[in-house]
């Protein structure tokens, strides 16, 4: 292929084959070819592109899936790589060709026009490790749920003695008891039913255990690399993992916190008409990250005094709970974005100092909990820095100072 200054390349990625299309600076097609989706194919594709300095940009579809390996290789070789979105079917022009070479050419032209392109995730750090663990945990959770549902369904049609024995048990007790069943009967039907239920229960227990192991590994990674996420009120390990995976190992690729909010699907969408001016929920973006923000918002609405006061104030302004939650998720996106860019900016823990003050006053955790009207476990969690409870921590400190 002739070396042309300022060429634009587009790649349509698949499991086994990647298709390349190259355009010159005037938008004329000068080369197209398919390459195998392996290391030798990546090198052959890079050789076809030539000098990285003479290639303006390489637009790749699916940089986080089929195009992951090619993206990493081209980045190593010094090419500028951007991710280009696949157009939805309803956005394609009627009568337009649809094949791999046409898709590669469209990707190149989108890159040339700087249309629907973005910086790809680096996929080379701790967030990528969290993504794999998160996927494994999600599968374990689905497996345990499927086993519990199957056991409940089998019990509905099981012989009456078995059905009466287990039908009123909750899921955890049911699966635990079924795992300890001893099949001693000689009746073929009863034995097969009990054996089937035992297999499901043992699978449920194993899936639950492995899900907990994956969650513990996820939390350890986040505590090591981004403790600021876990320092946020209401943000647990799984929510923090979902948000980190949404941003990727290079969150600085996002231009602003508004970009991150749009990526999470919490940016307000105007739905005004005539004299009515209103905003509605955003139904786009990363739904896992959106769900994580929703969980944090519900946690704060339930236990954070500042959030409760905010919700009460907005309710007086004729806002519905749904609108209040939408606004709160938008604010949370700003807080998460700051935590992602400053992952080690953690608020100073006051738990040990509060414990020393309590012991100096001769008070027990139970006595303090009674005065604050909370369970004693909350006081223990604050002193051990095991849970982020800023409002209760403040009340705890004020109580001790008033008694000193």
C-alpha positions in Angstrom: 0.0 0.0 0.0 1.3 3.5 -0.8 2.1 5.7 2.1 -0.2 8.7 2.1 0.3 11.6 4.6 -2.6 12.0 7.0 -4.5 8.8 6.3 -7.6 7.9 8.2 -8.3 4.3 9.1 -11.4 2.4 10.2 -11.6 -1.1 11.6 -14.7 -3.3 11.9 -13.9 -6.0 14.5 -15.1 -9.5 14.8 -14.2 -12.6 16.8 -12.0 -14.2 14.1 -11.4 -11.4 11.5 -10.8 -7.6 11.6 -11.6 -5.6 8.4 -9.5 -2.5 7.7 -10.4 0.5 5.4 -8.1 3.4 4.8 -9.0 6.8 3.4 -6.7 9.6 2.1 -7.0 13.2 3.4 -9.6 13.9 0.7 -11.8 11.0 1.8 -11.0 8.6 -1.1 -10.7 5.0 -0.3 -7.2 3.8 -1.0 -7.0 0.4 0.8 -9.2 -2.3 2.3 -8.3 -5.7 3.5 -9.3 -8.3 6.2 -6.8 -9.6 8.8 -6.9 -12.4 11.3 -7.8 -11.5 14.9 -4.5 -12.6 16.5 -1.1 -11.2 17.2 0.2 -11.9 13.7 -2.9 -10.3 12.2 -2.5 -7.2 14.4 1.1 -6.8 13.2 0.1 -7.3 9.6 -2.6 -4.6 10.0 -0.2 -2.2 11.6 2.3 -2.9 8.7 -0.4 -2.1 6.2 -1.0 1.3 7.9 2.7 2.1 7.8 4.3 4.9 9.8 2.2 5.9 12.9 3.2 9.5 12.3 1.5 9.5 8.9 -1.7 8.0 10.2 -4.0 10.7 11.6 -6.3 8.3 13.5 -7.4 4.7 13.6 -11.1 4.3 14.5 -12.0 0.9 15.9 -15.4 -0.6 16.8 -15.7 -2.5 20.0 -12.4 -1.5 21.7 -13.5 -3.2 24.9 -14.6 -6.5 23.3 -13.5 -8.0 19.9 -11.2 -5.0 19.3 -9.5 -5.1 22.7 -6.3 -6.9 21.5 -5.9 -4.8 18.4 -6.4 -1.6 20.3 -3.7 -2.5 22.8 -1.3 -3.5 20.0 -1.8 -0.4 17.9 -1.5 1.8 21.0 1.8 0.1 21.8 3.1 0.8 18.3 2.3 4.5 18.6 -0.9 4.9 16.6 -3.7 7.2 17.8 -6.7 5.0 18.4 -10.3 6.1 19.0 -13.4 4.2 19.6 -16.3 4.7 17.2 -19.9 3.7 17.9 -21.8 1.3 15.8 -24.9 3.0 14.4 -28.2 1.5 15.4 -30.3 -0.2 12.8 -33.0 2.5 12.8 -30.2 5.1 12.1 -29.0 3.4 9.0 -30.1 5.0 5.7 -32.4 2.8 3.7 -30.8 1.1 0.8 -27.3 1.5 2.2 -24.9 -1.4 1.9 -24.3 -3.5 5.1 -21.2 -5.6 5.1 -17.9 -5.6 7.0 -16.0 -3.5 4.5 -18.8 -0.9 4.4 -18.8 -0.8 8.3 -15.0 -0.3 8.3 -15.3 2.6 5.7 -18.1 4.2 7.8 -15.8 4.0 10.9 -13.0 5.7 9.0 -15.3 8.5 7.8 -16.8 9.0 11.3 -13.2 9.4 12.6 -12.4 11.8 9.7 -15.5 13.9 10.7 -14.8 13.4 14.4 -18.3 12.0 14.8 -19.4 9.6 17.5 -15.8 9.0 18.6 -14.2 8.7 22.0 -11.0 7.8 23.8 -11.0 4.0 24.5 -10.5 2.6 27.9 -6.9 1.6 28.6 -7.8 -1.9 30.0 -4.4 -2.4 31.5 -4.8 -1.6 35.2 -6.6 -2.5 38.4 -10.1 -1.6 37.0 -9.8 -4.2 34.4 -9.0 -6.8 37.1 -12.1 -5.6 39.0 -14.2 -5.9 35.8 -13.3 -9.6 35.5 -14.0 -10.3 39.1 -17.3 -8.4 38.8 -18.4 -10.5 35.8 -17.5 -13.7 37.7 -19.5 -12.6 40.8 -22.5 -11.6 38.7 -22.5 -15.0 37.1 -22.3 -16.7 40.5 -25.2 -14.6 41.8 -27.3 -15.5 38.7 -26.4 -19.2 39.3 -27.5 -19.1 43.0 -30.7 -17.4 42.1 -31.5 -19.9 39.4 -30.8 -22.8 41.7 -33.1 -21.3 44.4 -35.9 -20.7 41.9 -35.5 -24.2 40.5 -35.7 -25.8 43.9 -38.8 -23.8 44.8 -40.4 -24.9 41.4 -39.6 -28.5 42.0 -41.1 -28.5 45.5 -44.4 -27.3 44.0 -44.8 -30.6 42.1 -42.9 -32.8 44.6 -44.6 -35.6 46.5 -46.8 -34.3 49.4 -44.6 -35.4 52.3 -41.5 -33.6 50.8 -43.6 -30.6 49.9 -45.1 -30.2 53.4 -41.6 -30.6 55.0 -39.9 -27.7 53.1 -42.6 -25.5 51.6 -42.7 -22.9 54.4 -38.9 -22.4 54.7 -37.2 -19.3 53.6 -34.7 -19.5 50.8 -31.5 -19.6 53.0 -33.0 -22.2 55.5 -34.5 -24.2 52.6 -31.2 -24.6 50.7 -29.2 -25.2 53.9 -31.6 -28.0 55.0 -31.8 -29.6 51.5 -27.9 -29.8 51.4 -28.0 -32.0 54.6 -30.7 -34.4 53.3 -29.8 -38.1 53.4 -31.4 -40.1 50.7 -32.2 -43.5 52.4 -35.6 -44.3 50.8 -36.0 -47.1 48.3 -38.8 -45.3 46.5 -37.4 -44.2 43.1 -39.5 -41.1 42.8 -38.8 -39.8 46.3 -35.1 -40.6 46.0 -34.8 -38.8 42.7 -36.6 -35.7 44.0 -34.4 -35.5 47.1 -31.3 -36.0 45.1 -32.2 -33.3 42.6 -33.0 -30.8 45.4 -29.7 -31.7 47.1 -27.8 -31.1 43.9 -29.4 -27.7 43.5 -28.8 -26.7 47.2 -25.1 -27.7 47.0 -24.7 -25.7 43.8 -26.4 -22.8 45.5 -24.1 -22.9 48.5 -21.0 -23.1 46.3 -22.1 -20.2 44.1 -22.8 -18.1 47.1 -19.4 -18.9 48.6 -17.6 -18.1 45.4 -19.6 -14.8 45.0 -18.5 -13.8 48.5 -14.8 -14.6 47.6 -15.1 -12.5 44.4 -16.6 -9.6 46.4 -13.8 -9.8 49.0 -11.2 -9.6 46.2 -13.0 -6.7 44.6 -13.1 -4.8 47.9 -9.4 -5.4 48.5 -8.5 -4.0 45.1 -10.6 -0.9 45.6 -9.2 -0.3 49.1 -5.7 -0.5 47.6 -6.2 1.7 44.5 -9.3 3.9 45.1 -10.2 4.1 48.8 -11.9 7.5 48.2 -14.8 5.6 46.5 -15.4 3.5 49.6 -15.1 6.6 51.8 -18.3 7.9 50.2 -21.5 7.5 52.3 -23.6 4.6 51.1 -21.0 3.4 48.5 -20.2 -0.3 49.1 -17.6 -2.4 47.2 -19.9 -3.5 44.4 -21.3 -0.1 43.8 -17.8 1.3 43.7 -16.7 -1.4 41.3 -19.5 -0.7 38.9 -18.7 3.0 38.9 -14.9 2.4 38.5 -15.5 -0.1 35.6 -17.8 2.5 33.9 -15.0 5.1 33.9 -12.2 2.7 33.2 -8.5 2.7 34.1 -8.1 6.2 32.6 -11.0 8.3 33.9 -9.2 11.4 32.7 -10.4 10.5 29.2 -13.7 12.0 30.2 -13.8 15.7 29.5 -15.7 16.7 32.6 -18.0 15.5 35.4 -20.9 16.3 33.1 -19.5 13.7 30.6 -19.3 11.1 33.4 -22.9 11.9 34.4 -24.0 11.4 30.8 -22.0 8.1 30.7 -23.9 6.9 33.8 -27.2 8.0 32.4 -28.0 10.6 35.1 -27.7 13.8 33.1 -31.0 15.6 32.9 -33.0 15.3 29.7 -35.3 18.2 28.9 -38.9 17.2 28.1 -40.5 20.6 27.9 -43.6 21.4 25.8 -45.4 24.7 25.5 -45.5 26.5 28.8 -44.4 23.4 30.7 -40.7 23.3 31.5 -39.5 20.0 33.0 -36.8 17.4 32.8 -37.1 13.6 32.8 -35.0 10.6 33.7 -32.2 9.7 31.3 -32.8 6.2 29.9 -29.4 5.9 28.3 -25.8 5.4 29.5 -24.3 2.6 31.5 -27.2 1.0 33.3 -25.0 -0.9 35.8 -23.4 2.4 36.9 -26.8 4.1 37.0 -28.0 1.3 39.2 -25.0 1.8 41.5 -25.8 5.5 41.9 -29.4 4.7 42.5 -28.4 2.3 45.4 -26.2 5.0 46.9 -29.0 7.6 46.6 -31.5 5.3 48.3 -29.0 4.6 51.1 -28.5 8.3 51.7 -32.2 9.1 51.6 -32.7 6.5 54.3 -29.8 7.3 56.6 -28.0 10.6 55.7 -29.4 13.6 57.6 -28.2 16.1 55.0 -29.8 14.1 52.2 -33.0 13.9 54.1 -33.0 17.6 54.6 -32.4 18.1 50.9 -35.2 15.8 49.9 -37.6 17.6 52.3 -36.6 21.0 50.9 -37.1 19.9 47.3 -40.4 18.2 48.2 -41.7 21.6 49.4 -40.8 22.9 45.9 -43.4 20.4 44.4 -40.7 17.9 43.3 -41.8 14.2 43.3 -39.6 11.6 44.9 -38.6 10.4 41.5 -37.4 13.8 40.5 -35.6 14.2 43.8 -33.8 10.9 43.3 -32.9 12.0 39.8 -31.4 15.2 41.0 -29.5 13.4 43.8 -28.0 10.9 41.4 -26.7 13.8 39.3 -25.0 15.3 42.4 -23.6 11.9 43.3 -22.1 11.6 39.8 -20.1 14.7 40.5 -18.9 13.3 43.8 -17.9 10.0 42.2 -16.1 11.7 39.4 -14.0 13.6 41.9 -13.2 10.4 43.8 -12.1 8.7 40.6 -9.7 11.5 39.7 -8.4 11.7 43.3 -8.6 8.1 44.4 -6.5 8.5 47.6 -8.2 11.7 48.9 -9.8 10.1 51.9 -11.4 12.0 54.8 -9.5 11.7 58.1 -11.0 9.1 60.3 -12.1 10.2 63.7 -13.0 6.8 65.1 -9.9 6.1 67.2 -9.9 9.6 68.7 -13.6 9.2 69.7 -12.8 5.8 71.3 -10.1 7.4 73.4 -12.5 10.2 74.5 -15.2 7.6 75.4 -12.8 5.5 77.5 -11.5 8.7 79.3 -15.1 9.5 80.3 -15.6 5.9 81.5 -18.5 5.2 79.1 -19.3 1.9 77.3 -20.4 1.6 73.7 -23.8 0.4 74.9 -24.2 3.5 77.1 -23.3 5.8 74.3 -25.5 4.0 71.8 -28.4 4.3 74.3 -27.9 8.1 74.6 -27.7 8.4 70.8 -30.7 6.0 70.3 -28.8 3.8 67.9 -27.6 0.1 68.0 -24.3 -0.3 69.8 -22.9 -2.0 66.6 -23.0 1.5 64.9 -20.7 2.9 67.6 -18.3 0.0 67.2 -18.3 0.5 63.4 -17.4 4.2 63.8 -14.6 3.5 66.3 -13.1 0.7 64.0 -13.6 2.9 60.9 -15.5 -0.1 59.4 -18.3 2.1 58.1 -18.7 5.6 56.8 -21.4 7.3 59.0 -20.6 11.0 59.0 -23.8 12.3 60.6 -23.7 9.8 63.5 -20.0 10.4 63.9 -20.6 14.1 64.3 -23.4 13.5 66.8 -21.1 11.1 68.7 -18.4 13.7 68.9 -20.7 16.4 70.0 -22.1 14.1 72.8 -18.6 13.3 74.1 -17.5 16.9 74.0 -20.6 18.0 75.9 -19.9 15.5 78.6 -16.2 16.3 78.9 
